[in-house]
Structures are given as structure tokens and as C-alpha cells.
Amino acid sequence: MKLHLSAPGALNTFTGYGDGYVMVNGVRHETSLIVLPDRMLPWDATGFDALAESDFRVFLEMDLEILLLGTGPRQRFPDPLVLHPLARARVGVEVMDAQAACRTYNILMAESRKVAAALLMR
């Protein structure tokens, strides 16, 4: 599916997605990644079943209001203990499938919210 931005800008926006990939600003990505309005980072998380607290430490330094965790083709909830450091830091975490995370990120980013999407693609 392709998504269209109504007002182009210099911020990272999801422009499409499908089975096993997302597109950010027209560039296809097939590996796990972190998307913020002003930058993208590779995410070293090896997969949903291996998620650990250490996979989420990077987000503590990002001054986020909300983290959208895209868990691949279907919504899966990680162990709450894994996300506990984010809760202590008052970062909201929303868990959804990767495609829903892309759509939600675009809306929140357009509202100038402090948001990041962490997408598991494997």
C-alpha cells in the first residue's frame, strides 16, 4: 500500500508498506529500524521473541512522548518487564502491527508530537 503525504516536508514520513518492508520518504527498508521525524537508525533487535530490556535503552535518550512498537505482520505484546524502563521514564508505548505503527506515526508526527516508531521487520 502507498501512503501519500498531504504537505511535503523535510521530516521522515512513511510513504508505503507491505509484507516485510516499509518505505520512508520513498526508500524501501526491509530490516528492523527506528524512525523519528528528524532521523532514522538501525535497530539491533533480533526479533520479537528475543526482545530484551536492553533493546529499549536507546529510546531513553530520545526525549519521547510516545514510542510506537510495530511487532511485524501482527500485533504481539512483549513482556511488560521489558518495557518497564520506558514506563519509569514516562514514555508511553503503544504496541501494534508494523503497518498500523506506520499510519499512526504519520499522524502523530504531523501533529509535531515527540514520537518514534520502532519496527520489527523480521
Secondary structure by P-SEA (a helix, b strand, c coil): cbbbbcccccccccccccccccccccccccccccccccbbbbbccccccccccccccccccccccbbbbbcccbbbbcccccaaaaaaacbbbbbbcaaaaaaaaaaaaaaccbbbbbbbcc
